[in-house]
Amino acid sequence: QVLLVESGGGSVQPGGSLRLTCVAPDSISNMYSMGWYRQAPGSQRTMVATIYNGGSTKYKDAVKGRFTISRENNKNTIYLQMNSLMTEDTGVYSCNMDTWDAQNYWGQGTQVTVSS
């Protein structure tokens, strides 16, 4: 089973920053998009940010201007720079990859806690 590997989660105070990293196996060569999803306690998992193979990006409205998704050149590695973190950003952040042949892969998630 292919799993993506996330890292970079942790606990920070409101206003702080974290950078998440997601690495997918190089054996997957036909990436369509990669992205980050968040699941808060008692809530469904929702999209936070997505980057497409051509470089375009999409963000959840609540994180626009605070979070930045980026991709390492021509590699299956993405980052999520999270600034000005708020308590409502707390949750498990999971990495997702979709391929051109409709395959879908997930990581196990990394916990982000924003609390004073």
C-alpha positions in Angstrom: 0.0 0.0 0.0 1.4 3.4 -1.0 1.5 5.9 1.7 2.5 9.5 1.6 4.7 10.6 4.6 3.9 13.9 6.4 6.0 15.7 8.9 6.3 19.1 10.6 3.2 19.1 12.8 3.3 20.3 16.4 2.0 22.6 19.0 2.2 26.4 18.7 0.6 29.5 20.2 -1.8 31.6 18.2 0.1 33.8 15.8 2.8 31.2 15.4 4.0 29.4 12.3 4.6 25.8 11.2 5.8 24.2 8.0 4.4 20.8 6.9 6.2 18.5 4.4 4.7 15.7 2.4 6.7 13.2 0.5 5.3 10.7 -2.0 7.2 7.8 -3.5 9.2 8.7 -6.7 7.6 5.6 -8.3 4.4 7.6 -8.8 5.2 9.6 -11.9 1.9 10.9 -13.1 0.8 13.4 -10.4 -2.3 15.4 -11.2 -2.5 17.2 -7.9 -1.3 17.1 -4.3 -2.9 18.8 -1.4 -3.5 19.1 2.3 -6.7 18.3 4.1 -7.6 19.0 7.8 -9.8 17.1 10.1 -10.8 18.9 13.3 -12.2 17.0 16.2 -15.8 16.1 15.5 -15.7 17.4 12.0 -15.3 16.0 8.5 -12.0 16.2 6.7 -11.9 19.3 4.4 -9.5 20.6 1.8 -7.1 23.3 3.0 -4.8 23.8 0.0 -4.1 22.0 -3.3 -1.4 22.4 -5.9 -1.8 21.1 -9.5 0.9 19.6 -11.7 1.0 22.8 -13.7 1.7 24.9 -10.6 -1.7 26.5 -10.0 -3.0 26.4 -6.5 -6.3 26.5 -4.6 -7.0 27.4 -1.0 -9.8 27.2 1.6 -11.1 30.7 2.0 -10.2 30.7 5.7 -6.5 30.2 5.1 -6.0 32.5 2.1 -3.2 35.0 2.8 -1.9 32.9 5.7 -1.0 29.6 4.2 1.1 28.8 1.2 1.4 25.5 -0.6 4.4 24.8 -2.7 6.1 21.9 -4.5 9.7 21.0 -4.9 10.6 21.2 -8.6 9.6 18.1 -10.5 9.4 16.0 -7.3 6.6 14.4 -5.4 7.3 16.7 -2.4 5.0 19.5 -1.2 5.1 21.9 1.6 2.5 23.9 3.5 3.8 27.0 5.1 1.3 28.1 7.8 1.6 31.6 9.3 -0.6 33.6 11.7 -2.0 30.3 13.0 -5.4 30.5 14.8 -7.0 28.0 17.2 -9.4 27.0 14.5 -6.5 25.7 12.4 -6.1 22.9 14.9 -6.6 19.4 13.5 -4.9 16.5 11.8 -3.4 17.5 8.5 -3.3 14.8 5.9 -1.5 14.8 2.5 -3.3 13.6 -0.6 -2.2 12.8 -4.1 -4.4 12.3 -7.2 -2.9 10.9 -10.4 -3.9 11.3 -14.0 -5.1 7.7 -14.1 -7.5 8.3 -11.2 -5.4 6.8 -8.4 -5.7 8.4 -5.0 -3.2 8.2 -2.1 -3.2 9.4 1.4 -0.7 9.9 4.3 -1.4 9.0 7.9 -1.6 12.6 9.0 0.2 14.9 11.3 -1.3 16.7 14.3 -1.3 20.5 14.4 -2.4 22.1 17.7 -2.8 25.9 18.1 -3.4 26.8 21.7 -2.4 29.5 24.2 
